[in-house]
């Protein structure tokens, strides 16, 4: 089974979020989505209307998503790739190059 992971805040879930999840799932058989917690969003300078618990429930209801986990910090990505035996990390191209350091652990894809 080929495992894929992606990360996001998913505040006010919209069509663009759904499309990136659909496209991420196309890279494998099992998609894990890490949804940013309020504490981590504060570090990133973001604030959400809905708490991460609600955003996670929304994301989990999307047919492309197999599992939702919390995203607590930047460093977590390395641990997640190892812990969940990830084959592909998918991120939006606004993060282009930022996670190339993980390419020795998995395939890294940046979607436009």
Secondary structure, DSSP 4 states (H G I P E B T S, - for coil): --EEEEEE--TT--HHHHHHHHHHHTTSSEEEEEEEPHHHHHHHT---SS-HHHHHHHHHTSTT-SEEEEE--TTHHHHHHHHTT-SEEEEEGGGTTTTGGGGGTSEEEEE-
